Amino acid sequence: MRALVRSSSASYNRVWFITGSSGGLGRALAEAVLARGERAAVTARTPERVRDLIERYPAQALVLELNVINREQVRKVVAQAADSFGRIDVLVNNAAYGQLGAIEELDDAQIRRQFETNVFGLFDVTRAVLPVMRRARRGHIINVSSVGGFAGQARLGAYNSSKFAVEGFSEALAQELAPAGIRVTIVEPGRFTTDWTGRLPTVVPTDIADSAPPTGATGRDRRHQPGDPARAADAIIAAVDSDVPPLRLVLGPDSLAGIRAKLAAVTAELSAWESISAGTVVHEVVEAEAN
């Protein structure tokens, strides 16, 4: 860890822009950043829930109302933060929610709303902040995904697919921004003590024949989550402090186990089907290479 992370004294007075800060990880991260003496634009759909941060950190905190699916509001709020602080060094795309329900149970509106918040909202905030970072030739974008953005789970298909999109977006973005000195990290938490379950839109279960039962990561089991948001916030700050930040930051032993299981399954399947996978080249090319 010492080789990867700078000491806190070496970090400059960064400006953070954090979405989804009214509770859970976003709130914990905002508190941790401000406690370090750094500055933050703390955004939430209900800013009253984080208004106390201004009272505690009047010279460092800027609390702004933001619903990430409102594109015009996104542009205005990002501009306001940049004008107030002069720059944005770290963007944390944390605003998201989980839509529980089997794919066949969800209607069009539920699926589209899931993507509007988790995907298109994240895209819009990122694109609004990027010109600010490019002018400074530095920055760090933290996109909060999930273990569910790496491995799919029954009855979380809409959520999984939205987070898979975030991961593909982030991988491409990291390559595009590297020459500009802007870094990207995907955060993949497992189960944490947040209100993720409490904010799940209600879905009336249907009796679908041959449907897989919910996995342990869905439904009521998520009410007993072992992860501490404050420790997750510290881990994210450590990644931002690092001279060599990870593209993926996995948080929680359950997330580690889930991702390793997925990697092992993919590796085994690749090996089992390798001859078939490699045997799809044009026949004439195979013969030419053989000669």
C-alpha positions in Angstrom: 0.0 0.0 0.0 2.8 2.4 0.8 4.1 2.1 -2.8 0.8 3.0 -4.3 -0.6 5.7 -2.0 0.8 9.2 -1.4 0.7 10.6 2.1 -2.2 13.0 2.8 0.3 15.8 3.2 1.3 15.5 -0.4 -2.2 16.0 -1.7 -3.3 19.5 -2.7 -6.6 21.1 -1.7 -8.8 19.2 -4.2 -12.3 20.0 -5.3 -14.7 17.1 -5.4 -18.1 16.9 -7.1 -20.2 14.2 -5.6 -23.6 13.0 -6.9 -26.1 11.1 -4.8 -24.9 12.5 -1.5 -28.0 12.4 0.6 -27.1 9.1 2.2 -25.0 5.9 2.1 -21.6 6.0 0.3 -22.2 9.5 -1.1 -22.8 11.0 2.3 -19.9 9.2 3.9 -17.5 10.3 1.1 -18.6 13.9 1.4 -18.0 13.9 5.1 -14.6 12.2 4.8 -13.4 14.6 2.1 -14.5 17.7 4.0 -13.0 16.4 7.2 -9.6 16.2 5.4 -9.8 19.9 4.6 -10.7 19.5 1.0 -13.6 21.2 -0.8 -16.7 19.5 -2.2 -19.8 20.3 -4.2 -22.2 18.0 -2.5 -25.2 17.3 -4.7 -28.5 15.5 -4.0 -32.1 15.5 -5.1 -33.0 16.5 -1.6 -30.3 18.9 -0.5 -32.0 19.5 2.9 -30.5 16.1 3.9 -27.0 17.4 3.5 -27.5 21.1 4.4 -25.8 20.5 7.8 -22.5 20.1 6.0 -22.5 23.8 5.1 -23.0 24.6 8.8 -20.0 22.3 9.7 -17.8 23.3 6.8 -18.9 26.8 5.6 -15.7 27.5 3.7 -15.4 24.1 2.1 -18.9 22.8 1.2 -21.3 23.8 -1.5 -24.6 22.0 -1.3 -26.6 21.9 -4.6 -29.8 20.3 -5.7 -29.3 17.9 -8.5 -31.4 15.3 -10.2 -29.0 13.6 -12.7 -31.8 12.9 -15.2 -32.4 16.6 -15.6 -29.8 17.5 -18.3 -30.3 21.3 -18.1 -29.9 21.1 -14.3 -26.8 19.0 -14.7 -25.1 21.7 -16.9 -26.1 24.5 -14.6 -25.0 22.8 -11.4 -21.6 21.7 -12.8 -21.0 25.3 -14.0 -22.0 26.7 -10.6 -19.5 24.4 -8.9 -16.7 25.2 -11.3 -17.4 28.9 -10.9 -17.5 28.7 -7.1 -14.3 26.7 -6.7 -12.4 27.5 -9.9 -12.0 23.8 -10.8 -13.3 20.3 -10.3 -10.5 17.8 -9.5 -12.5 14.7 -8.7 -15.9 13.7 -10.0 -17.8 10.9 -8.1 -20.7 9.6 -10.0 -22.6 7.9 -7.2 -26.3 8.7 -7.9 -28.1 5.4 -8.7 -30.7 3.0 -7.5 -31.5 -0.6 -7.9 -34.6 -1.9 -9.7 -35.6 -5.3 -8.3 -37.6 -7.7 -10.4 -37.3 -10.4 -13.0 -36.9 -9.1 -16.6 -40.4 -10.4 -17.4 -41.9 -8.6 -14.4 -40.7 -5.1 -15.3 -42.5 -2.8 -17.5 -41.0 -0.4 -20.1 -41.1 2.6 -17.8 -39.3 0.8 -14.9 -36.5 -0.4 -17.2 -36.1 3.0 -18.9 -36.1 4.9 -15.6 -33.3 2.6 -14.4 -31.2 3.5 -17.4 -32.1 7.2 -17.2 -30.6 7.5 -13.7 -27.8 4.9 -13.6 -26.5 5.3 -17.2 -27.6 8.4 -19.0 -27.5 10.6 -15.9 -23.9 9.4 -15.3 -23.0 10.0 -18.9 -24.4 13.6 -18.8 -22.7 14.6 -15.6 -19.4 13.2 -16.8 -19.6 15.0 -20.2 -20.5 18.3 -18.3 -17.4 18.0 -16.0 -14.9 16.8 -18.6 -14.2 20.3 -20.2 -13.4 21.6 -16.8 -10.9 18.8 -16.2 -9.4 19.1 -19.7 -8.6 22.7 -19.2 -6.7 21.8 -16.0 -5.0 18.8 -17.7 -5.8 16.7 -14.7 -8.6 15.0 -12.8 -10.0 11.8 -11.6 -13.4 10.3 -12.4 -14.9 7.8 -9.9 -17.8 5.8 -11.4 -19.6 3.8 -8.7 -20.7 0.5 -10.2 -21.3 -2.7 -8.2 -20.3 -6.3 -8.1 -23.6 -6.5 -10.0 -21.9 -4.6 -12.8 -19.4 -7.4 -13.2 -21.6 -10.5 -12.5 -25.3 -10.7 -13.2 -27.8 -11.9 -10.6 -31.4 -13.2 -10.9 -34.1 -10.6 -10.4 -31.6 -7.8 -10.8 -31.3 -7.8 -14.6 -32.3 -4.2 -15.2 -29.8 -3.0 -12.5 -27.1 -5.4 -13.7 -27.4 -4.2 -17.3 -27.2 -0.6 -16.3 -24.1 -1.1 -14.3 -22.5 -3.3 -17.1 -23.1 -0.2 -19.3 -21.3 2.0 -16.7 -18.3 -0.4 -16.7 -18.0 -0.5 -20.5 -18.3 3.3 -20.6 -15.6 3.7 -17.9 -13.1 1.3 -19.6 -13.4 3.2 -22.9 -13.3 6.6 -21.1 -10.1 5.6 -19.2 -8.3 5.0 -22.5 -9.6 8.2 -24.1 -8.6 10.4 -21.2 -5.2 8.9 -20.3 -3.3 11.3 -22.7 -5.0 14.3 -21.0 -3.8 13.2 -17.5 -7.4 12.4 -16.4 -7.8 9.1 -14.6 -10.9 6.8 -14.3 -11.7 4.3 -11.5 -14.7 2.0 -11.4 -15.8 1.2 -7.8 -17.4 -2.2 -7.4 -19.0 -2.4 -3.9 -20.6 -5.5 -2.5 -23.2 -5.3 0.2 -23.1 -2.2 2.4 -25.2 -0.6 5.1 -27.0 1.9 2.9 -30.7 2.6 2.1 -30.3 0.8 -1.3 -33.1 -1.7 -0.3 -35.4 0.9 1.1 -35.4 2.9 -2.1 -36.2 -0.1 -4.4 -39.3 0.5 -6.5 -42.0 -2.0 -5.7 -42.6 -4.8 -8.2 -45.5 -7.2 -7.8 -44.0 -10.7 -8.3 -45.6 -12.7 -11.0 -45.8 -16.5 -11.1 -43.4 -17.2 -13.9 -42.9 -20.8 -14.7 -39.3 -22.1 -14.4 -38.1 -18.7 -13.1 -34.9 -18.7 -11.0 -35.4 -17.7 -7.3 -33.8 -14.6 -6.0 -30.1 -14.8 -5.2 -28.7 -14.0 -1.7 -27.8 -10.5 -3.0 -31.4 -9.5 -3.6 -34.6 -8.9 -1.7 -34.6 -8.9 2.1 -31.1 -10.4 2.4 -29.7 -6.9 1.4 -31.1 -5.5 4.7 -28.2 -7.2 6.5 -25.2 -5.8 4.7 -21.8 -6.0 6.3 -19.9 -3.2 4.6 -19.3 0.2 6.3 -19.8 3.2 4.0 -17.2 5.2 6.0 -14.5 2.6 5.2 -15.6 2.5 1.6 -15.1 6.2 1.5 -11.6 5.9 2.9 -10.8 3.3 0.3 -12.0 5.6 -2.5 -9.9 8.5 -1.1 -6.9 6.2 -1.0 -7.4 5.3 -4.7 -7.5 9.0 -5.6 -4.4 9.7 -3.4 -2.6 6.9 -5.2 0.1 7.6 -7.8 -1.1 4.4 -9.5 -4.9 4.3 -9.0 -6.7 1.1 -10.0 -9.1 1.0 -13.0 -11.3 -1.2 -10.7 -11.6 -0.8 -7.0 -13.4 -3.8 -5.5 -15.0 -3.1 -2.1 -16.1 -5.9 0.3 -15.2 -9.5 0.7 -18.5 -10.6 -1.0 -17.6 -8.5 -4.0 -14.2 -10.0 -4.2 -15.6 -13.5 -4.0 -18.3 -12.8 -6.6 -15.8 -11.3 -9.1 -13.3 -14.1 -8.6 -16.0 -16.7 -9.1 -17.1 -15.0 -12.4 -13.5 -14.8 -13.6 -12.9 -18.5 -12.8 -16.1 -19.5 -14.6 -15.2 -17.5 -17.7 -11.7 -18.9 -17.7 -13.0 -22.5 -17.4 -15.5 -21.9 -20.2 -13.0 -20.4 -22.5 -10.7 -23.4 -22.1 -13.6 -25.9 -22.6 -14.6 -24.2 -25.9 -11.2 -23.0 -27.1 -11.0 -25.3 -30.1 -14.4 -24.2 -31.3 -13.8 -20.5 -30.7 -10.4 -20.6 -32.5 -11.8 -22.6 -35.4 -13.9 -19.9 -37.0 -11.4 -18.2 -39.3 -11.7 -18.3 -43.1 -10.8 -21.8 -44.4 -8.5 -20.5 -47.1 -6.5 -18.4 -44.6 -6.0 -21.5 -42.4 -4.7 -23.5 -45.3 -2.3 -20.7 -46.4 -0.9 -20.4 -43.0 -0.4 -24.2 -42.8 1.7 -24.1 -46.0 
